[in-house]
């Protein structure tokens, strides 16, 4: 019998993030807003939101519908 791991809301990603992708904004879920060594990720982040505990279990597509991508200047 397979065991399923129960996850607490604290174990789930806390942030919904829009990053600059190759074809426009792409949604991601992050566990921490750690921008890395030398802040190399910072220019890639377009927008972020700390998720309430009840939204942390939502799928990425559901969050993307709820929080649409930011407008990006293509120039």
C-alpha positions in Angstrom: 0.0 0.0 0.0 1.4 3.4 -1.0 1.7 6.0 1.7 0.8 9.6 1.0 2.6 12.3 2.7 0.3 14.8 4.3 1.5 18.4 3.8 0.9 21.3 6.1 0.2 24.7 4.6 3.6 25.7 6.0 5.3 23.1 3.8 3.8 24.5 0.6 5.2 27.3 -1.6 4.4 30.7 0.0 4.8 33.0 -3.0 3.2 33.3 -6.4 5.7 34.9 -8.8 5.5 36.2 -12.3 9.0 36.0 -14.0 10.3 37.2 -17.3 10.2 34.2 -19.6 11.3 33.7 -23.2 7.8 34.4 -24.6 6.5 36.8 -21.9 5.5 36.5 -18.2 5.5 33.0 -16.8 3.9 32.0 -13.4 5.9 30.2 -10.7 5.4 29.2 -7.1 8.4 29.8 -4.8 8.9 28.7 -1.2 11.1 31.7 -0.4 11.9 35.1 -2.0 15.6 34.3 -2.0 17.1 36.3 -4.9 20.3 34.3 -4.9 24.0 35.4 -4.9 24.4 38.9 -6.3 20.7 39.3 -6.8 20.9 37.8 -10.3 17.2 36.8 -10.2 15.9 40.2 -9.3 15.6 41.5 -12.9 13.7 38.4 -13.8 10.9 38.9 -11.3 8.1 41.0 -12.7 5.6 40.7 -9.7 5.2 38.6 -6.6 2.5 38.0 -4.0 2.7 36.2 -0.7 -0.2 33.7 -0.8 -2.7 33.3 2.1 -2.6 29.8 3.6 -5.8 28.8 1.9 -4.4 29.6 -1.6 -1.1 27.8 -1.2 -2.7 24.5 -2.3 -4.1 25.9 -5.6 -2.6 24.8 -8.8 -0.3 27.1 -10.8 -2.9 27.5 -13.5 -5.6 28.5 -11.0 -3.4 31.1 -9.5 -2.5 32.5 -12.9 -6.2 32.9 -13.6 -6.8 34.6 -10.3 -3.8 36.9 -10.5 -3.2 37.8 -14.2 0.3 38.6 -15.5 1.6 42.1 -15.2 1.8 44.3 -18.3 5.4 44.1 -19.6 7.0 46.8 -21.7 8.5 45.0 -24.7 11.0 47.8 -25.6 
